[in-house]
Amino acid sequence: MELDRDLALRIALASRILPGVSVGELVEILHQRVGPPLTDDKLKAVTVTNLKTGIGSHDGEEDGEDIGIGLENIKLAVRYLWGEEAEDENIPEIQTYQDGEMADSIRVAVASNSGADLNGHFGSCLRFLVYQLSRNDMKLIDIRSTIEADDSDDRNLFRVNLVDDCQVMFVQSIGGPAAAKVIRADIYPIKVPDVIGAADKLKEFQTVFDAPPPWLSKVLGVSAEARKRFDYAESD
């Protein structure tokens, strides 16, 4: 039986935020948990617990505790299956920004699946929130959908190219090969396993500007001589 277009879309959206679980695998898991054929009522009967257990069993982790997918992602996937997240009404508004207007700033990409949260894995997030960030200022200057990555021969490289004007990237997780591509693009990846508001995490990160590590000093254009003088002053 062919899936209704709306149901297929809900399953596809749920799959995108479950790293390592393809659409076909998710359909198989759903068949095991609620039985075929999949209907609106059956998708709305899916719970966080049985989806988590189903994914865990599929991966050979019977208790579902070590499947490597955050609980918040599973909760969001369930909401997609229920049809409650077809459109994200909480996506923040982009702010106007002209290149050069924010002195001593960097550009930061935040992997996100919903609203203004940092809750996405690099290889499966729905979008990147792009911020311009300085020590005392922050602007959301763009929101970049990753939907076209699915049609690319190299999904990870597509995602890297999508944010190749950024110097820093915040993600919930990222695999080794993907991280290597990110680093080769001169983007510094930072993993934040717990779900947090993007702005809250960036406010924390702004304190790093007070005593930037070498890689950030280089991004900010601080000369090697100035970095040496700063290190010497700090040691006195």
Buried (B, 14 or more C-beta within 10 A) or exposed (E): EEBEEEBBBBBBBBBBBBBBBEBEBBBBBBBBBBEEEBBEEBBBBBEBEBBBBBBBBBBEBEEBEEBEBBEBBBEBBBBBBBBEBEEEEEBEEEEEBEEEEBEEBBBBBBBBBBBBBBBBBBBBBBBBBBBBBBBEEBBBBBBEEBEEBEEEEEBBBBBBBBBEEBBBBBBBBBEEEBBEBBEEBEBBBBEBEEBBBBBEBBEEBBEEBEEBEEEBBBBBEBEEEEBEEBEEEEEE
